[in-house]
């Protein structure tokens, strides 16, 4: 059984054509729609999603659901959504096995399509999938990310058609000789309209030739750059989890000793040199030279300790898990 997670942008063929051509066994599809952008862009994407929903059902016989992403530029929210969604789909086998005897024998695979949607969503889903592979070693073969290359890009063909239209408008405008009463007026064509379309087409082509398919750099929040953190290649051990959640709860600590004192108090343990050494060891393993979940900044004779960006994402995506970390210390 396969679940395909498909973030929907402005592509249709790359979302469904390879699955049909390569005869994928798709039984469930989750279409993710963005809700941020111009009204025209959002509506266009929704139309693509409607068509995909219909065709996934009709052509592949797949159960298809549509969900929304509130902000396609919010990397952290996209990562958390991807983490929860992929895990939930992997665990659907347990539900299926309970509802239908023998259904759990065919393990579910999760395939994440990275072709469309703005890059923050694609990278967030890819990084989340990688993180889950690290955490769920037994299930790593059930998690896949994939990309499909287009046979051709329509924007270049559209630009060439626009050039041909511009040349035609130039011929019409030149043939009119600038007069408003012949010969375009005799043919029932408004010469001013031809001149306006010629000017706007010429300007648009000039921008395309100078800048390509996009213009400018959009501000997202306070900045124009979204940092895309890299997932760790190592799993997190129980006491390390406790350290991460403590940092997530309290924020920055002025020193590792202060962090150790807080952990000892929360665990109702005596704060000893041995306990402090244990915390230092685990912080080192989680730091820049280890798993990369913690940042350490030299501050006098101490090291100011806080979560790194990927550490914050780890805490955010694991925050609702029902575990008693005090017993794991």
BANU-830015 format. One line per 5 residues: number of its first residue (from 1); their letters; for each residue x negated, y negated, z negated of C-alpha. Coordinates in steps of 0.5 Angstrom, whole numbers, plus 500, padded with zeros to 3 digits. Layout:
% BANU-830015
NUM> A> X/Y/Z  ...
END
This chain:
% BANU-830015
1> XXXXX> 500/500/500  498/493/502  499/486/499  497/480/504  496/474/500
6> XXXXX> 497/468/506  496/461/504  499/458/510  497/452/514  498/450/521
11> XXXXX> 496/457/524  501/462/526  497/467/530  491/468/525  496/470/520
16> XXXXX> 499/476/523  496/478/530  490/481/527  495/485/522  499/488/528
21> XXXXX> 493/489/533  489/493/528  495/496/525  495/495/518  500/498/513
26> XXXXX> 503/492/510  508/493/505  508/486/502  506/479/504  506/473/499
31> XXXXX> 506/466/503  503/460/500  506/453/502  502/447/500  506/441/498
36> XXXXX> 501/435/499  500/431/505  504/427/510  511/429/511  510/431/518
41> XXXXX> 504/436/516  508/439/510  514/440/515  510/443/520  507/448/515
46> XXXXX> 514/450/512  516/451/519  510/456/520  512/459/514  519/460/516
51> XXXXX> 517/463/522  511/468/519  517/470/514  521/472/519  516/476/523
56> XXXXX> 512/479/518  519/482/516  521/484/523  515/486/526  511/489/520
61> XXXXX> 517/491/516  514/488/510  517/485/504  516/477/504  516/472/499
66> XXXXX> 514/465/500  511/461/494  509/454/493  502/451/491  503/444/488
71> XXXXX> 497/441/490  492/444/495  486/440/493  487/442/486  481/447/486
76> XXXXX> 482/449/479  489/450/479  489/454/486  483/459/482  488/460/476
81> XXXXX> 494/461/481  489/466/485  487/470/479  494/471/476  497/473/483
86> XXXXX> 491/478/485  491/481/478  499/482/478  499/485/485  494/490/483
91> XXXXX> 498/492/477  504/493/481  502/500/482  504/501/474  511/498/476
96> XXXXX> 512/502/482  510/508/479  515/507/473  520/506/478  519/511/483
101> XXXXX> 516/518/482  509/519/486  509/511/488  503/510/484  499/515/487
106> XXXXX> 498/511/493  494/505/490  495/498/492  490/494/496  490/486/496
111> XXXXX> 488/483/502  487/475/502  487/471/508  482/465/508  483/463/515
116> XXXXX> 488/457/514  490/452/508  485/446/506  478/449/504  479/448/496
121> XXXXX> 485/453/497  481/458/501  474/458/497  478/458/490  482/464/492
126> XXXXX> 475/467/495  472/466/488  477/468/484  478/475/488  470/476/487
131> XXXXX> 471/474/480  476/480/479  472/485/483  466/483/477  471/484/472
136> XXXXX> 475/490/475  469/495/477  474/501/478  478/496/483  473/493/487
141> XXXXX> 475/497/493  482/495/492  480/487/493  479/484/500  478/477/503
146> XXXXX> 478/477/510  477/471/516  480/472/523  477/467/529  481/464/534
151> XXXXX> 481/466/541  481/458/543  482/452/539  488/448/542  485/441/540
156> XXXXX> 480/441/545  485/443/550  490/438/548  485/432/548  484/434/556
161> XXXXX> 491/434/557  491/427/554  486/425/558  490/427/564  496/423/562
166> XXXXX> 491/417/561  489/417/568  496/418/570  498/412/566  492/408/569
171> XXXXX> 494/410/576  501/408/575  499/401/571  494/399/577  500/401/582
176> XXXXX> 505/396/579  499/391/579  501/388/573  508/386/575  514/387/571
181> XXXXX> 519/388/577  515/393/582  514/398/584  515/401/577  521/397/575
186> XXXXX> 524/400/582  523/407/580  527/405/573  521/406/569  519/400/564
191> XXXXX> 512/397/566  511/395/559  512/402/556  507/405/561  502/399/559
196> XXXXX> 503/401/551  503/408/552  496/407/556  493/403/551  495/408/545
201> XXXXX> 493/414/549  486/410/550  485/408/543  487/415/540  482/419/545
206> XXXXX> 476/414/543  477/416/536  477/423/538  471/422/542  467/418/536
211> XXXXX> 470/422/530  472/429/532  479/432/530  479/428/523  478/421/520
216> XXXXX> 475/419/514  474/422/507  480/422/503  480/420/495  482/426/491
221> XXXXX> 483/424/484  477/420/482  472/422/487  471/424/494  468/431/493
226> XXXXX> 471/437/490  465/441/487  466/449/489  463/453/483  460/460/484
231> XXXXX> 463/466/481  458/470/476  456/477/478  456/480/471  462/481/467
236> XXXXX> 463/478/460  462/482/454  467/481/448  463/477/443  461/473/449
241> XXXXX> 469/472/451  469/469/443  464/464/445  467/462/451  474/461/448
246> XXXXX> 471/457/442  468/452/447  474/452/451  478/450/444  473/445/441
251> XXXXX> 470/443/447  462/440/446  458/442/441  452/438/439  448/444/438
256> XXXXX> 448/452/438  448/452/430  454/448/430  457/453/435  455/458/430
261> XXXXX> 458/455/424  464/454/427  464/461/430  463/464/423  468/460/419
266> XXXXX> 473/462/424  471/470/423  471/469/416  464/471/416  458/469/412
271> XXXXX> 453/464/416  447/467/416  440/467/420  442/474/423  449/471/425
276> XXXXX> 446/465/428  441/469/432  447/473/435  450/467/437  444/464/440
281> XXXXX> 443/471/444  450/470/447  449/463/449  443/465/452  446/470/456
286> XXXXX> 452/466/458  447/460/460  444/457/466  439/463/466  444/468/465
291> XXXXX> 451/468/467  452/461/468  458/460/464  455/455/459  451/449/460
296> XXXXX> 446/446/455  443/439/455  437/438/451  439/433/446  433/431/441
301> XXXXX> 431/437/438  437/441/439  441/443/446  448/440/447  453/446/449
306> XXXXX> 459/446/453  462/450/458  460/449/466  465/449/471  466/456/472
311> XXXXX> 466/457/465  472/452/464  475/456/470  474/463/466  477/460/460
316> XXXXX> 483/457/464  484/464/468  484/468/461  487/464/456  494/467/456
321> XXXXX> 491/474/455  493/478/449  487/480/445  485/479/438  478/477/439
326> XXXX> 476/477/432  476/484/432  471/484/437  466/480/434
END
